[in-house]
Structures are given as structure tokens and as C-alpha cells.
Amino acid sequence: MLYSAFLLGLLGSFHCVGMCAPIALALPVAHKTRWNLLKSRILYNLGRVITYAMLGAVIGLLGRGLALTGSQQWLSIGIGGLILVLMFTPSSITHRLNVLQPVARFTQLIKKQFTHLFRQKTDFSYLLIGFFNGFLPCGLVYLAMAGALATGSWSEGVLYMTLFGFGTFPMMFGVALAGNFITPTFRTLVYKRFLPIFTFALAILLIIRGLNLGIPYLSPKIYVQNQQIEAECCEKK
């Protein structure tokens, strides 16, 4: 599961080039030296990772609460099934759902902060730009949060989302430094071909994990005992 978080971020970062590259490309530099350029781009991306880690903690706590009720297996199966349904849902329907999202007003509030932060050109402002960027609605982040929810632990939720964030780091850092050097054709190839395959594999992994098949690491036996979640990951000798 944790490996899948990093791979999801790495493959999904080609989608980030199209969605978040305008913000990364517009980042100002207070003093145009090589070090200041590198530092501002690193801080921006660290801000995004911090936001993802915070989301992982909240989602992981929710997952743990459900796991303590003995629902973790059904939760994992349900999330995997939901991902499959959304994958095969026509884009006309999913776009309509995006318009109805209650976070639209919150998104506008975040975007208003960017203008003020871009003028400051301080280390903290670069960090905050990345931090607020992490809250912008993104289907890829929602997919990562679904994986974090299935972990059933706040600590593993933090780790899952952190690894996801660092998976997006190389591409977004490169774009912020060198501009949009990825051609639209190559970006489309990765996002439209490889990412759906990986998303499908992640959904199947979540479903298998929830089936409680007793397969070490892949689908371990999970049970709740004395308010503690235990998993049989390895065969006892």
C-alpha cells in the first residue's frame, strides 16, 4: 500500500503539470540567484507535502474509527469498488459532480490568497503558496486520500499521503525550475494510458486487501481485539 502511494504521486504528477504548473511557473524570486531559485521551488513543494500529510492524518483517523468498528475490510472493498465505478463513469457526469462540490467557495478563497503571497517573495510565502495549493480540489489527491483512508491508521495515513506528495515532487520541482518542458503528447500518453492502468491496479489491490484472504502483506487477516487493530502479516513458525 505504501509503495502504491509513491507510484501514484509519481505517475499522477504528469496530470499535475497541466493542473498546477501555472502556479509553479508563476512563482516569483526575490533575488534572482541560483540558490534563491532552488530554495523557493523546494519550499513551495514542501508546502504541498505538508498539506497532504495533514490530510492523511485526518483521513487516517477517520479510517481508524471505522476500523475499530470492524468495518475496515468492507471499507477497503468499498473504496476499491468506488474507484472502479468512477473510472468507468462518463466524464460528462463526473464534470457535473465537480460543479456541485461544496468546496467551490473555499477554493475561491484560497485562490485569493495567492495574489497577496506572490507579492511577498519571502521563504514563508513560498511555503504557504504550496500549503494552500495542496487544498485545491484535485481528483488525484482524492484518489490518494481514498488509499490513506483504507490504511485504518492516522500514522499510516500521514505516511501514505507524505509518500504520495514526494512522488509528485520530482516532476513539479522540474517544472518550476525549467518550465513546461513536458510535451502535451507525452503528458497525455502517461496520464491517459499509464495512470488509468495503475489506478485500476490500486482499486483491485484495495479490494483484495479487504477480502481478508490471509495472504501475507497482500491481504492479511485483520481483526479487532480489545480496541486494538491487529493483522497477521507473516506466517508464524
Buried (B, 14 or more C-beta within 10 A) or exposed (E): BBEBBBBBBBBBBBBBBBBBBEBBBEBBBBEEEEEBBBBBBBBBBBBBBBBBBBBBBBBBBBBBEBBBEEBBBEBBBBBBBEBBEBEEEEEEEEEEEEEEEEEEEEEEEBEEEBEEBBEBBEBEBBBBBBBBBBBBBBBBBEBBBBBBBBBBBBEBBBBBBBBBBBBBBEBBBBBBBEEBEBEEEEBEEBBEEEBEEBBBEBBEBBBBBBBBEEEEEEBBBBBBEEEEBEBEEEEEE
